[in-house]
Each structure stands twice: as C-alpha cells, then as structure tokens.
Amino acid sequence: MRVKQYMQGPNLRPYLHGVPSELSSHAGLLAALGVRRAFAAEDFARAAARLATDAAGSPLPEERVALAVAFAEAGPNATPLFSFSAQSELLVLSWSS
C-alpha cells in the first residue's frame, strides 16, 4: 500500500501524523488522550479534502498528486473508525487550520 511508503517520511504531513515508536511505551496515556491505533477511512477522506482545499483550484505538484492517490487507495482498506486493534501501530491525526 502506498500509504506505508509515505509513513516512512514526513510526506503525509500536515494532513496525517504518526506517533514515533519511542512513545509506544506510553500507549495507555496516548489512548487516554484520544490517539487511535490506526487511521480510519474517514481520516483519509478528510486529509484528501484538506489537500484539495489547500490547492485552492491550482494544479497539484507531482508529489501531492501521489499523496492524493495514496489517500484514495488507503481509504477503502482502512480500519473502520469504531474498530480498535491492539496489534496496530499508534497513530495520531492533525488537521491544520
């Protein structure tokens, strides 16, 4: 999945952010703060919508087109928002305003 390759670098930012592995020992605290273990389809849809809004009708550069494709491909395969798997990596979301 293309999103996996983007997770290795900062390319999902400012739309989606991963929690550094160094914080995995604080999983309980992160969960209490509302950090989920996986992105949901809704997260990818919101990120794609924000990407479109940020473009403001201008053509996207090639790297942003690749990011939009990654969001579109990942959304249908994402964990539903109501699901929670202890085997997943911790992830956090950020929407810039």
C-alpha positions in Angstrom: 0.0 0.0 0.0 1.3 3.4 -0.9 0.5 5.0 2.4 3.0 2.6 4.1 5.8 4.2 2.0 4.7 7.7 3.0 4.7 6.7 6.6 8.4 6.3 6.4 8.9 10.0 5.9 7.2 13.4 6.5 5.1 13.2 3.3 1.7 12.8 5.0 2.2 16.0 7.0 0.5 18.3 7.6 -2.5 16.0 6.9 -1.8 12.9 9.0 0.9 12.3 11.6 2.3 9.0 13.0 3.4 8.7 16.6 7.1 8.0 17.0 7.9 4.4 18.0 9.8 5.8 21.0 6.4 6.7 22.5 5.0 3.2 22.2 5.7 2.5 25.9 3.1 5.2 26.7 0.3 3.6 24.8 -2.1 3.9 27.7 -1.5 7.6 28.0 -1.8 8.1 24.3 -5.1 6.2 24.2 -6.4 8.3 27.1 -5.5 11.4 25.1 -7.6 10.2 22.2 -4.8 8.8 20.0 -6.1 5.9 17.9 -4.1 2.9 16.8 -4.9 3.2 13.1 -6.2 5.8 10.6 -9.8 5.3 9.6 -11.3 5.7 6.1 -12.8 9.0 7.3 -9.3 10.3 8.2 -8.1 9.6 4.6 -11.2 11.3 3.2 -10.7 14.4 5.4 -7.0 14.5 4.5 -7.8 14.4 0.8 -10.4 17.1 1.2 -8.0 19.3 3.0 -5.4 18.7 0.3 -7.9 19.8 -2.3 -8.8 22.9 -0.2 -5.2 23.8 0.2 -4.6 23.6 -3.5 -7.4 26.2 -4.0 -8.0 25.1 -7.6 -4.4 25.2 -8.6 -2.8 22.2 -10.2 -1.1 19.9 -7.6 2.6 19.3 -7.8 3.6 15.7 -8.6 4.3 14.8 -5.0 0.9 16.0 -3.9 -0.8 14.0 -6.7 1.0 10.9 -5.4 -0.2 11.8 -1.9 -3.9 12.2 -3.1 -3.6 8.8 -4.9 -2.3 7.2 -1.7 -5.2 8.7 0.3 -7.7 7.4 -2.2 -6.2 3.9 -2.2 -5.8 3.6 1.5 -9.3 4.9 2.4 -11.3 1.8 1.4 -8.8 -0.5 3.1 -8.6 1.4 6.3 -9.8 0.2 9.7 -13.3 1.4 10.4 -13.4 4.3 12.9 -15.2 2.1 15.5 -12.6 -0.7 15.4 -9.6 -0.9 17.7 -6.8 -3.4 17.3 -4.0 -3.9 19.8 -1.7 -5.2 17.1 -1.8 -1.9 15.2 0.8 0.9 15.3 -0.3 4.0 17.2 -1.2 7.0 15.0 -2.3 10.5 15.6 -4.2 12.9 13.4 -3.6 16.6 12.8 -5.6 19.0 10.7 -4.0 22.4 10.1 -6.4 25.3 10.2 
